């Protein structure tokens, strides 16, 4: 994979300005002044908390760390470091009682040696974290800010109604490699930048090991496939193996359902999200 072309670059100064303005304008447009987001100890949420603090002021942003009893202790410590660096208050909510109750309700969720069981348990925890965030959103009257990057969204590497849910997402058009570059620019603590990406859904889990490839390699391919619309033949000529191109192209296509609102069957003249569509800021 070292022979692959490099991942896309990032104009960090321009990106900072655009994303800070985006968060401020879109939050205020709908009459809100506050925001809430989950802080995992990873780089994506650490970047969003920095952008949110610049856009709304740290006092108007609530960060929530939501460990499970088996979560790596470093995740919470890094979340605390991230919140302190951004000047944002942090609330810690232990999701263990909620998650354990959900696991206990299903007899087939006990054998964690099975990959499917680990995946299902991880999805449950992800959705419980989003339940927690939206409850805090209602409590403080603030928007839930998303922390899924473009690589994750294209690959479907996330949980519907879990970590992929949000009101607005400032980093959904940044590939993972660009998230790293912008994080360095904004001064995200170095130990967070250097930490191997992980959803921390089970012991020892890392994103790149689970995906089977590095973020730099897939970012290089996705940028050329999606943004530059290169053909499979051109991608192979640039050094990407045919099976890698085919696998990633198929994954992007199959996970389209995760990136769109629920598909509604058309039975009337004007159907929501089909032919009755307005910009989100319509009427404001």
Residue pairs with C-beta under 8 A, 6 or more apart in sequence:
1 213
1 214
1 216
1 217
3 239
4 216
4 217
4 220
4 221
4 239
4 240
5 220
5 224
5 238
5 239
6 216
6 220
7 175
7 177
7 178
7 215
7 216
7 217
7 219
7 220
7 223
8 175
8 177
8 178
8 219
8 220
8 223
8 227
9 178
9 181
10 174
10 177
10 178
10 181
10 182
12 181
12 182
12 184
12 185
13 185
15 174
15 178
15 182
16 51
16 54
16 182
16 185
16 186
19 51
19 55
19 170
19 171
20 51
20 54
20 55
21 55
22 55
22 168
22 170
23 35
23 51
23 52
23 55
23 56
23 145
23 168
23 170
24 55
24 56
26 168
26 281
27 33
27 34
27 35
27 55
27 56
27 143
27 168
29 281
29 284
30 143
30 284
32 141
32 142
32 143
33 56
33 60
33 142
34 56
34 60
34 61
34 62
34 140
34 141
34 142
34 143
35 52
35 56
35 60
35 61
35 62
35 142
35 143
35 144
35 145
36 61
36 62
36 63
36 64
36 133
36 136
36 137
36 140
36 142
36 143
36 144
36 145
37 45
37 48
37 49
37 52
37 61
37 62
37 63
37 64
37 133
37 144
37 145
37 146
37 147
37 166
38 45
38 63
38 64
38 65
38 66
38 129
38 130
38 132
38 133
38 147
38 163
39 45
39 46
39 49
39 63
39 64
39 65
39 79
39 82
39 83
39 90
40 65
40 75
40 79
40 147
40 199
40 200
41 65
41 74
41 75
41 76
41 77
41 78
41 79
41 82
41 192
41 195
41 200
42 75
42 78
42 192
42 195
42 197
42 198
42 199
42 200
43 179
43 180
43 183
43 188
43 192
43 193
43 195
43 197
44 147
44 148
44 149
44 171
44 179
45 79
45 82
45 147
46 78
46 82
46 86
46 183
46 188
46 189
46 192
47 147
47 171
47 179
47 182
47 183
47 186
47 188
48 145
48 146
48 147
48 170
48 171
49 61
49 63
49 82
49 83
49 86
49 88
50 85
50 86
50 183
50 186
50 187
50 188
51 170
51 171
51 186
52 61
52 86
52 88
52 145
52 170
53 61
53 86
53 87
53 88
58 86
58 87
58 88
58 89
59 89
60 142
61 86
61 88
61 89
61 142
62 88
62 89
62 91
62 136
62 140
62 142
63 79
63 82
63 83
63 86
63 88
63 89
63 90
63 91
64 90
64 91
64 92
64 93
64 132
64 133
64 136
65 75
65 76
65 79
65 80
65 83
65 90
65 91
65 92
65 93
66 92
66 93
66 94
66 95
66 128
66 129
66 132
67 75
67 76
67 92
67 94
67 95
67 96
68 94
68 95
68 96
68 99
68 125
69 94
69 96
70 202
70 203
71 200
72 198
72 200
72 203
74 195
75 200
76 92
78 189
78 191
78 192
78 195
79 90
80 90
81 189
81 191
81 192
82 188
82 189
82 192
83 89
83 90
84 90
85 187
85 188
85 189
91 136
93 132
95 125
95 128
95 129
95 132
98 128
98 131
99 121
99 124
99 125
99 128
102 109
102 124
102 128
103 109
103 110
103 121
103 124
108 117
109 117
109 120
109 121
109 124
110 117
111 117
112 118
112 121
112 202
118 201
118 202
121 201
121 202
122 159
122 199
122 201
122 202
122 205
123 159
123 162
125 201
126 158
126 159
126 162
126 163
126 199
126 201
127 159
127 161
127 162
129 162
129 163
130 144
130 161
130 162
130 163
130 165
133 144
134 144
134 165
136 142
137 143
137 144
137 167
143 167
143 168
144 165
144 166
144 167
145 166
145 167
145 168
145 169
145 170
146 164
146 165
146 166
146 167
146 168
146 169
146 170
146 171
146 172
147 163
147 166
147 169
147 171
148 158
148 163
148 164
148 166
148 169
148 171
148 172
149 171
149 172
149 174
149 175
149 176
149 178
149 179
150 171
150 172
150 173
150 174
150 175
150 176
150 178
150 222
151 157
151 175
151 176
151 215
151 218
151 219
151 222
152 158
152 164
152 176
153 164
153 172
153 258
153 259
154 222
154 226
154 252
154 255
154 259
155 211
155 218
155 248
155 251
155 252
155 255
156 251
156 252
156 254
156 255
156 258
156 259
157 207
157 211
158 164
158 258
160 258
163 199
164 258
171 179
174 182
175 215
175 219
175 222
175 223
176 197
176 215
176 219
177 215
177 216
177 219
178 219
180 193
183 192
183 193
184 193
196 206
196 207
196 208
197 206
197 207
197 208
197 215
198 205
198 206
198 207
199 205
199 207
207 215
208 214
208 215
211 218
213 244
217 244
218 248
220 240
221 235
221 240
221 244
221 245
221 248
222 248
222 252
224 230
224 234
224 235
224 238
225 235
225 245
225 248
225 249
225 252
226 252
230 238
232 242
232 245
232 246
232 249
235 245
236 242
236 245
257 263
261 273
264 271
264 272
264 273
264 274
266 274
270 276
